[in-house]
């Protein structure tokens, strides 16, 4: 669901599946000032994990995520993730802006 596809009032949603050997789900880490974004990670092996970055550029935090676990990233929190193996995720954003490419990138050199 997005502005150029299936129409919705406030939700933008999609599914991403990484190919074998691909690890990052998005880089650079970024925020969406006008939306909350949620991830539901799946297709991850039992012995694999995802390191999900979040928080503010000046003081990032991380979560260690397993298969079928979800993350809620508020609009002020950057987000990016890297896995120890390939995985898939459903991403969904809710807010008044439906242009999912309105990212405010946080260059990796600025992360602390």
BATILO-196498 format. One record per residue: residue number from 1; residue in three letters; chain; x, y, z of N, C-alpha, C in turn. Coordinates in Angstrom, 2 decimals. Layout:
<tinus>
 pos code unit     n_x     n_y     n_z    ca_x    ca_y    ca_z     c_x     c_y     c_z
 NUM  ALA    A       X       Y       Z       X       Y       Z       X       Y       Z
...
</tinus>
This chain:
<tinus>
 pos code unit     n_x     n_y     n_z    ca_x    ca_y    ca_z     c_x     c_y     c_z
   1  UNK    A    0.85   -1.17    0.00    0.00    0.00    0.00    0.89    1.23    0.00
   2  UNK    A    0.71    2.08   -1.00    1.48    3.32   -1.08    0.77    4.25   -2.05
   3  UNK    A    1.27    5.49   -2.12    0.55    6.50   -2.90    0.42    6.16   -4.38
   4  UNK    A    1.29    5.33   -4.93    1.21    4.96   -6.34    0.68    3.55   -6.54
   5  UNK    A    0.15    2.95   -5.48   -0.38    1.58   -5.56   -1.76    1.52   -4.95
   6  UNK    A   -1.97    0.53   -4.08   -3.24    0.39   -3.38   -3.41    1.59   -2.45
   7  UNK    A   -4.53    2.27   -2.51   -4.77    3.49   -1.74   -5.19    3.16   -0.31
   8  UNK    A   -4.78    4.04    0.61   -5.12    3.91    2.03   -5.24    5.32    2.59
   9  UNK    A   -5.93    5.45    3.68   -6.10    6.75    4.32   -4.81    7.26    4.94
  10  UNK    A   -4.14    6.42    5.77   -2.93    6.87    6.46   -1.82    5.82    6.51
  11  UNK    A   -2.00    4.68    5.92   -1.02    3.60    6.05   -0.25    3.41    4.74
  12  UNK    A    1.04    3.22    4.89    1.92    2.82    3.78    2.54    1.51    4.24
  13  UNK    A    2.55    0.50    3.39    2.97   -0.83    3.84    3.59   -1.61    2.69
  14  UNK    A    4.53   -2.49    3.04    5.14   -3.34    2.03    5.88   -4.50    2.67
  15  UNK    A    6.40   -5.38    1.85    7.19   -6.53    2.29    8.51   -6.49    1.55
  16  UNK    A    9.58   -6.69    2.27   10.92   -6.75    1.69   11.56   -8.08    2.06
  17  UNK    A   12.13   -8.77    1.08   12.86  -10.01    1.31   14.28   -9.83    0.80
  18  UNK    A   15.24  -10.02    1.69   16.64   -9.88    1.30   17.15  -11.16    0.66
  19  UNK    A   17.98  -11.01   -0.35   18.62  -12.16   -0.99   19.73  -12.70   -0.10
  20  UNK    A   20.05  -13.96   -0.27   21.16  -14.57    0.46   22.41  -13.72    0.24
  21  UNK    A   23.10  -13.41    1.32   24.29  -12.57    1.25   24.01  -11.10    1.50
  22  UNK    A   22.76  -10.68    1.42   22.38   -9.30    1.74   22.04   -9.23    3.22
  23  UNK    A   22.50   -8.19    3.90   22.33   -8.11    5.35   21.58   -6.86    5.81
  24  UNK    A   21.82   -5.70    5.18   21.22   -4.44    5.64   19.82   -4.28    5.05
  25  UNK    A   18.86   -3.86    5.88   17.53   -3.60    5.34   17.40   -2.16    4.87
  26  UNK    A   18.20   -1.26    5.37   18.25    0.11    4.87   19.50    0.77    5.41
  27  UNK    A   20.13    1.54    4.58   21.30    2.31    4.99   21.42    3.44    4.00
  28  UNK    A   21.48    4.67    4.41   21.75    5.05    5.79   20.50    4.96    6.66
  29  UNK    A   20.77    4.88    7.96   19.66    4.96    8.91   18.94    6.28    8.67
  30  UNK    A   17.66    6.32    8.99   16.89    7.52    8.69   15.68    7.64    9.61
  31  UNK    A   15.05    8.80    9.56   13.79    9.04   10.25   12.75    9.43    9.22
  32  UNK    A   11.50    9.40    9.65   10.37    9.95    8.89    9.66   10.88    9.86
  33  UNK    A    9.86   12.17    9.71    9.35   13.14   10.68    7.85   13.08   10.90
  34  UNK    A    7.10   12.63    9.94    5.65   12.70   10.03    4.97   11.35   10.19
  35  UNK    A    5.76   10.31   10.51    5.17    8.97   10.60    5.92    8.09   11.59
  36  UNK    A    5.20    7.15   12.17    5.78    6.04   12.92    5.95    4.89   11.95
  37  UNK    A    7.07    4.14   12.09    7.28    2.98   11.22    7.46    1.73   12.07
  38  UNK    A    6.83    0.66   11.66    6.92   -0.63   12.36    7.49   -1.68   11.43
  39  UNK    A    8.28   -2.57   12.00    8.85   -3.69   11.27    8.41   -4.98   11.94
  40  UNK    A    8.07   -5.98   11.16    7.87   -7.34   11.64    8.85   -8.21   10.87
  41  UNK    A    9.86   -8.70   11.56   10.90   -9.51   10.93   10.46  -10.98   10.88
  42  UNK    A   10.74  -11.64    9.76   10.41  -13.07    9.64   11.35  -13.73    8.63
  43  UNK    A   11.20  -15.02    8.45   12.09  -15.82    7.59   13.54  -15.78    8.08
  44  UNK    A   13.71  -15.68    9.39   15.04  -15.64    9.99   15.30  -16.98   10.67
  45  UNK    A   16.44  -17.58   10.40   16.78  -18.88   11.01   16.82  -18.77   12.53
  46  UNK    A   16.58  -19.90   13.21   16.57  -19.92   14.67   17.86  -19.41   15.29
  47  UNK    A   18.99  -19.67   14.63   20.28  -19.26   15.20   20.78  -17.93   14.64
  48  UNK    A   19.93  -17.19   13.93   20.30  -15.89   13.36   19.59  -14.77   14.11
  49  UNK    A   20.12  -13.57   14.02   19.52  -12.41   14.67   19.67  -11.18   13.77
  50  UNK    A   18.89  -10.17   14.10   18.98   -8.86   13.45   19.35   -7.85   14.52
  51  UNK    A   20.30   -6.97   14.20   20.62   -5.85   15.08   19.88   -4.66   14.51
  52  UNK    A   18.88   -4.20   15.24   18.03   -3.10   14.79   18.48   -1.83   15.51
  53  UNK    A   18.97   -0.85   14.74   19.39    0.43   15.31   18.19    1.34   15.46
  54  UNK    A   18.16    2.08   16.56   17.10    3.06   16.76   17.58    4.15   17.70
  55  UNK    A   16.77    5.14   17.95   17.13    6.24   18.84   17.48    7.49   18.05
  56  UNK    A   18.19    8.39   18.71   18.60    9.62   18.07   20.03    9.50   17.54
  57  UNK    A   20.38   10.29   16.55   21.71   10.21   15.93   22.83   10.33   16.96
  58  UNK    A   22.62   11.18   17.94   23.66   11.47   18.92   23.77   10.39   19.99
  59  UNK    A   22.81    9.49   20.05   22.81    8.46   21.10   21.97    7.27   20.66
  60  UNK    A   22.49    6.52   19.70   21.73    5.39   19.17   21.67    4.25   20.19
  61  UNK    A   20.67    3.44   20.02   20.48    2.23   20.80   20.29    1.09   19.81
  62  UNK    A   20.33   -0.12   20.30   20.10   -1.25   19.41   19.25   -2.30   20.12
  63  UNK    A   18.56   -3.06   19.32   17.77   -4.19   19.80   18.25   -5.42   19.04
  64  UNK    A   18.34   -6.54   19.73   18.67   -7.81   19.10   17.34   -8.52   18.86
  65  UNK    A   17.03   -8.80   17.60   15.71   -9.25   17.21   15.79  -10.65   16.60
  66  UNK    A   14.84  -11.50   16.97   14.74  -12.86   16.45   13.57  -12.95   15.46
  67  UNK    A   13.40  -14.12   14.87   12.32  -14.37   13.93   10.96  -14.06   14.54
  68  UNK    A   10.12  -13.42   13.77    8.74  -13.08   14.13    8.65  -12.11   15.30
  69  UNK    A    9.62  -11.24   15.43    9.56  -10.17   16.42    9.37   -8.85   15.70
  70  UNK    A    8.70   -7.91   16.38    8.35   -6.63   15.78    9.03   -5.48   16.51
  71  UNK    A    9.24   -4.40   15.78    9.86   -3.17   16.28    8.92   -2.02   15.95
  72  UNK    A    8.75   -1.11   16.90    8.01    0.13   16.65    9.02    1.27   16.73
  73  UNK    A    9.11    2.04   15.68   10.05    3.14   15.60    9.28    4.45   15.49
  74  UNK    A    9.21    5.24   16.58    8.49    6.51   16.50    9.16    7.47   15.52
  75  UNK    A    8.46    8.51   15.14    8.94    9.42   14.10   10.28   10.06   14.44
  76  UNK    A   10.59   10.27   15.70   11.86   10.91   16.10   13.03    9.94   16.10
  77  UNK    A   12.76    8.63   16.01   13.80    7.61   16.12   14.29    7.16   14.75
  78  UNK    A   15.60    7.19   14.54   16.13    6.63   13.31   15.94    5.12   13.33
  79  UNK    A   16.06    4.49   12.19   15.94    3.04   12.11   16.75    2.51   10.94
  80  UNK    A   17.32    1.37   11.20   18.10    0.62   10.23   18.37   -0.73   10.86
  81  UNK    A   18.63   -1.73   10.07   18.90   -3.04   10.64   19.84   -3.85    9.78
  82  UNK    A   20.56   -4.73   10.44   21.47   -5.64    9.75   21.32   -7.02   10.37
  83  UNK    A   21.30   -8.04    9.54   21.12   -9.40   10.03   22.37  -10.23    9.92
  84  UNK    A   22.40  -11.31   10.67   23.49  -12.27   10.57   23.25  -13.24    9.42
  85  UNK    A   22.08  -13.18    8.82   21.70  -13.98    7.65   20.56  -13.25    6.94
  86  UNK    A   20.23  -13.69    5.75   19.12  -13.07    5.01   17.81  -13.25    5.78
  87  UNK    A   16.87  -12.34    5.56   15.59  -12.35    6.27   14.58  -11.54    5.46
  88  UNK    A   13.36  -11.53    5.92   12.30  -10.73    5.32   11.66   -9.88    6.40
  89  UNK    A   10.96   -8.85    5.97   10.22   -8.06    6.94    9.04   -7.36    6.28
  90  UNK    A    8.00   -7.21    7.07    6.86   -6.37    6.71    7.15   -5.01    7.32
  91  UNK    A    7.04   -3.96    6.55    7.19   -2.62    7.09    5.88   -1.88    6.89
  92  UNK    A    5.53   -1.11    7.88    4.28   -0.35    7.82    4.52    1.00    8.47
  93  UNK    A    3.99    2.04    7.86    4.10    3.39    8.40    2.70    3.98    8.50
  94  UNK    A    2.49    4.71    9.58    1.20    5.36    9.77    1.44    6.83   10.08
  95  UNK    A    0.69    7.68    9.44    0.81    9.12    9.65    0.13    9.86    8.53
  96  UNK    A    0.19   11.18    8.60   -0.55   11.96    7.63    0.16   12.08    6.29
  97  UNK    A    1.41   11.69    6.20    2.15   11.76    4.95    2.31   10.35    4.38
  98  UNK    A    1.95   10.14    3.14    2.04    8.81    2.56    3.20    8.62    1.60
  99  UNK    A    4.06    9.63    1.43    5.24    9.49    0.56    6.33    8.80    1.36
 100  UNK    A    6.49    7.48    1.16    7.42    6.73    2.00    8.88    7.05    1.71
 101  UNK    A    9.16    7.80    0.67   10.55    8.14    0.35   10.97    9.49    0.93
 102  UNK    A   10.26   10.01    1.91   10.58   11.31    2.51   11.56   11.15    3.69
 103  UNK    A   12.58   10.37    3.51   13.50   10.03    4.58   14.46   11.18    4.89
 104  UNK    A   14.73   11.35    6.18   15.77   12.27    6.63   16.96   11.39    7.02
 105  UNK    A   17.91   11.25    6.11   19.03   10.32    6.30   19.98   10.78    7.38
 106  UNK    A   20.52    9.82    8.10   21.54   10.05    9.11   22.82    9.38    8.62
 107  UNK    A   23.71   10.13    7.99   24.94    9.51    7.48   25.68    8.74    8.57
 108  UNK    A   26.23    7.61    8.20   26.85    6.71    9.18   27.92    7.40   10.02
 109  UNK    A   28.61    8.39    9.46   29.63    9.12   10.19   29.08    9.98   11.32
 110  UNK    A   27.75   10.24   11.30   27.13   11.06   12.33   26.55   10.23   13.48
 111  UNK    A   26.49    8.92   13.33   25.89    8.08   14.36   26.85    7.90   15.53
 112  UNK    A   26.28    7.93   16.73   27.08    7.73   17.95   26.38    6.77   18.86
</tinus>
